[in-house]
């Protein structure tokens, strides 16, 4: 018996990833996810955020920090200072741990600037884009991110 195969047609979805940092020596992880018309920065472990501030470089729409290790977070404070209204999201535990990356000379911490997203609860960023955080198990607060995007064809990508 021969089964008929259906071809799946998916309209073109603008999806790309650009790594700014890849973990060599003093640099950590920073990846720009382009999804449709949106630009999402995943982590900011850059010691120097200049590549994110270029004249032809627009700031991302949102930033997500997966966990509080320095190689994923060291550039977040500088990014927040450069773009104070840029939404930066993390889990609650990560949001509490992040300020430990930026102790002042008197050992005080900067105030947390991350917005908290609860676990396993879809968070709407735009009408056609949501994100959901899942525990990653790497350390307390570490998150895996699930983005759901609808480009208007009633399919979720």
NUPATOR-868991 format. One line per 2 residues: number of its first residue (from 1); for each residue z, y, x of C-alpha. Coordinates in pm, 1 decimal, padded with zeros to 6 digits. Layout:
NUM) Z/Y/X  ...
END
This chain:
1) 00000.0/00000.0/00000.0  -00103.5/00334.6/00142.1
3) 00117.9/00630.5/00068.9  -00030.2/00970.9/00024.8
5) 00103.4/01220.9/00275.4  00166.6/01572.9/00159.7
7) 00107.7/01854.0/00397.2  00380.8/02111.4/00404.4
9) 00265.3/02468.7/00411.0  00507.5/02725.9/00545.7
11) 00394.4/03085.0/00562.1  00431.6/03249.6/00894.6
13) 00789.3/03353.0/00966.8  00849.3/03597.5/01249.1
15) 01098.9/03403.9/01459.8  01162.1/03453.8/01829.4
17) 01446.3/03448.5/02079.5  01470.5/03663.6/02388.8
19) 01739.1/03585.6/02649.1  01886.8/03891.4/02819.5
21) 02138.3/03687.4/03016.4  02147.5/03321.6/03095.8
23) 02472.1/03265.5/03281.5  02370.5/03315.9/03645.8
25) 02658.0/03425.8/03870.0  02803.8/03742.3/03711.7
27) 02590.7/03738.5/03399.1  02671.9/03551.8/03084.5
29) 02486.6/03475.6/02767.1  02307.1/03728.3/02547.5
31) 02019.4/03626.9/02322.2  01823.1/03847.9/02083.7
33) 01718.0/03654.5/01775.0  01428.9/03816.3/01589.0
35) 01408.9/03683.6/01235.2  01163.5/03853.6/01003.0
37) 01222.0/04225.8/01047.5  01580.1/04173.1/01167.2
39) 01716.9/04175.7/01521.7  02039.4/03983.2/01579.5
41) 02220.4/03977.4/01912.9  02398.1/03649.3/01975.8
43) 02680.5/03710.3/02221.6  02686.9/03980.5/02487.4
45) 02806.6/03834.4/02813.3  02616.9/04093.9/03015.4
47) 02807.3/04274.5/03288.3  02549.4/04553.1/03261.2
49) 02417.5/04627.8/02911.8  02136.6/04859.8/03034.2
51) 01864.8/04612.6/02923.1  01993.8/04661.6/02567.1
53) 01986.8/05042.0/02594.5  01630.8/05102.2/02712.8
55) 01422.8/05382.7/02562.0  01187.0/05138.2/02393.1
57) 01472.3/04906.1/02292.5  01620.7/04953.3/01946.7
59) 01977.9/04838.7/01898.1  02013.7/04511.6/01709.3
61) 02092.9/04516.4/01339.4  02402.7/04299.4/01396.3
63) 02589.9/04133.0/01680.9  02766.2/03796.8/01657.5
65) 03015.2/03673.7/01913.7  03045.1/03296.4/01912.7
67) 03369.1/03286.8/02112.1  03592.3/03496.3/02337.1
69) 03502.7/03361.8/02681.4  03400.0/03640.8/02917.7
71) 03052.5/03495.7/02976.4  02984.4/03546.5/02604.0
73) 03177.5/03868.5/02545.6  03216.3/04091.1/02852.4
75) 02950.4/04342.7/02741.4  03071.2/04380.7/02381.9
77) 03305.3/04673.3/02451.2  03033.7/04870.7/02631.4
79) 02790.3/04787.4/02350.1  03045.5/04903.2/02092.7
81) 03099.5/05227.2/02285.6  02722.7/05289.2/02306.1
83) 02667.5/05208.4/01936.2  03001.8/05260.1/01756.2
85) 02853.1/05188.5/01412.1  02679.7/04866.3/01515.2
87) 02837.9/04578.7/01318.9  02989.3/04317.7/01550.8
89) 03107.1/03997.3/01382.3  03322.3/03703.8/01490.1
91) 03569.1/03453.5/01350.9  03924.2/03576.8/01296.0
93) 04065.2/03398.7/01602.6  03780.9/03522.1/01824.3
95) 03834.8/03875.5/01696.2  04200.2/03853.4/01804.1
97) 04122.4/03700.3/02143.9  03837.0/03932.5/02243.7
99) 04055.5/04231.3/02347.0  04203.5/04014.0/02624.8
101) 03869.4/04064.4/02803.2  03932.6/04438.0/02843.1
103) 04291.7/04487.7/02954.1  04362.8/04841.3/03070.2
105) 04541.8/04916.3/03400.3  04873.8/04925.1/03213.6
107) 04791.7/04581.9/03062.6  04745.7/04716.4/02712.6
109) 04454.9/04593.6/02504.5  04179.6/04786.4/02333.1
111) 04189.3/04774.2/01956.0  03973.9/04500.2/01808.1
113) 03641.4/04632.9/01681.4  03498.1/04308.8/01541.7
115) 03453.9/04244.2/01173.7  03582.3/03904.1/01067.2
117) 03375.3/03646.3/00881.2  03566.3/03354.2/00726.7
119) 03475.0/02993.0/00802.2  03224.7/02800.6/00589.4
121) 03160.7/03089.9/00355.3  02808.6/03236.2/00336.2
123) 02819.3/03604.1/00431.3  02533.6/03815.6/00298.9
125) 02385.7/04048.8/00559.7  02087.1/04153.4/00345.6
127) 01946.0/04028.0/00015.8  01730.4/03776.7/00203.4
129) 01956.3/03695.6/00500.4  02296.4/03531.1/00522.0
131) 02509.0/03376.4/00793.5  02775.2/03108.5/00778.9
133) 03028.6/03026.0/01051.4  03134.4/02670.4/01131.7
135) 03403.6/02566.1/01381.5  03233.0/02470.3/01707.6
137) 03533.0/02299.7/01869.2  03478.3/02464.8/02208.0
139) 03805.5/02660.6/02190.2  04007.1/02812.0/01904.5
141) 03785.2/03048.3/01710.1  03455.8/02927.4/01861.1
143) 03180.6/02931.9/01601.2  02841.3/02779.7/01541.2
145) 02622.9/03009.6/01331.4  02389.3/02912.6/01048.4
147) 02145.2/03185.1/00944.8  01953.1/03145.4/00619.0
149) 01648.4/03363.8/00570.0  01412.7/03393.9/00272.7
151) 01087.4/03569.6/00351.5  00989.2/03597.7/-00013.7
153) 00825.7/03258.6/-00068.6  01141.4/03113.7/-00229.1
155) 01199.6/02886.8/00070.2  01498.1/02918.5/00298.9
157) 01438.6/02910.5/00675.0
END
